[in-house]
């Protein structure tokens, strides 16, 4: 059975920066939970960040790949450099994926850790830019396919393909 890495906040766990969860009632997620496939992760908590915590964004004009290459920072709205826990959390998520042989993840869109389609622009003004978070970048590099919580059907289709390959 193929396990799926899921952002802990999507399971309703109160681990987001604002101390809340964002539970999803999607039928695909419910089935995966019933099947015992779900492996929860909050990279920011795994990296040592508290709950709640100040919002953070990848610095303006930079990308997650720059953060991983030590060429950019993740900055909290307070001005604090929180790059180290973001990178440590990304590596913790990757270690968890490797431990369970995970090749698929559904992560929280927009997060500077987990975003897979967009992140915020680094100015704390609510402006979105196409891009990925630090954890999504690291997982993708390692061959884990990352989806957002808006792509459950696509994630299920990918999971079915993975399992079909393993059968043959």
N, C-alpha and C positions, 0 to 999 in steps of 0.2 A: 504494500500500500504506500502510495506517495503522500507524504505529509506536506502541509501548506503553512508557510510562515504568515502570520496575520498581526497587524498592528494591534497591540493590546487595547488601545482606546476604542477600536472598532468592535471589540467584544463587550464594551460597556465599562471597562475598568477605568477608574478615575485617575488617569496618569498623564493627561495632557497638561500643557503649561498652565492652563487655568483651573486645574484640579478636577476637570470633568472627563467623562467618557463620551463617545459619540456612537452608541450602539446601533448596529445595523440588523434589521430583521429580514434581510434577503434570504430567499429560500435556498440558494446555493450555500451560503454560510451556515444556515441551520442544518442542512444535510451533512456538510463537512464536520460540523460539531458532533452530530449524532454518530458519524462514522469514526470519530476519534482522530481525525486528520489534523486538527488545528494545533499549531505551536505558536503561542502568543509571544510577542516581543514589543517592548518599548525601548528603542535604542537610547533615547535620552536618559531614561531612568537607569538602564543598564550601564550607561556611561558615568553615572553618579550624580545626575541632576536631581534636584528636589522636586516635589510636587506640593503646592504649585511652584512655578518658577516664572521669571520674566520672559515674555516672548523674545524669540531670537530669529535672526535672518542671516543668510549668507551675505557678506559685505557687498555693497553696490558694485556692479560691473564685473563680478566674479561668478564662478560656477562651482558646483560640488567637486568637480575634477580638480579644480585649483586648490580647494581646501585639502583634499586627499594628497596633493603634491606639495603641501606646505607653502602654497603660494597665495593663500587667501584665508580669511578668518570667518568664523561664525560669531556674530556680535549680538548680545542681548540689548534690549531697548534701553537698558540702564547704562550702556557703554561697555559693560564687562565683556571681555574676550572669553567665550565659552567653546572655543574650537576643540580643545583637548577632550572634554567629555563627549562632544558630538562625534569625534573620530573614534574614540574608545568605544562608544556605543555602537557605531557602525561595525567595528571589528567584532564586538560581542554578538551582534546579529548574524554576521557571517559565520562565526564559530558555531552558533546554534544551528544555522542552516546546514553546515557541514556535518555536524554531529548527527543530524536526523536525515541526511541525504536529500535535503530539500532543494527543489529546482523551480519552485513557484512561490511567489509572495503576493499578498494583497496588503498594501500599505496606505496610510492616510494621506490623501492628496493635499498638496499645499505646504506640508510640513518641511522645514529645513533639513530634517532627517529623512522623511519617508516619501515626500512628493515624487510622483513619477511622470507628471505631465506639466505641472507648473510649481513654481515657488514664488515667494514674494521678493520684491526688487532690492531689498536692503535699506530702504528709507523709512520703513515702518509707517507707510502711508496707505497700505492696503492694495497696492498695485501689484498685479500678478505678471510674471514673465514665464514664457516656456522654459522649462528646465526641470532638473531633478534634485532631490535632497542627497545628503552625504551618504546615508545608508543605502538608498536606492541605487546610487552610482556604484558603490562598492559591491553590492549584490549582483548588479547587472554585469559588471566586469568579471565576476566569478561564475557567470553562466546561469544565474537565477533570473527567471523572467518575472518582472515586477509589474503588477497591475494596481490600479487605484480602486477605491471602494465604489466607483461608478462603473466598474468593468467586471462585475461578477460573472456574467454569461461568457465573456471572453476568457476569463480565468478558468471557468469550468471546461470550456472547449480545449484550452491548452492542457489542462490536467488530464482530460480524456485522451489527448494525443500522447502525452507522456506515458500513460498507463498502457495504451495500445502498443507502444514501442517496446515496453518491458515484457509484454506477453509474448510477442513474436520473437 
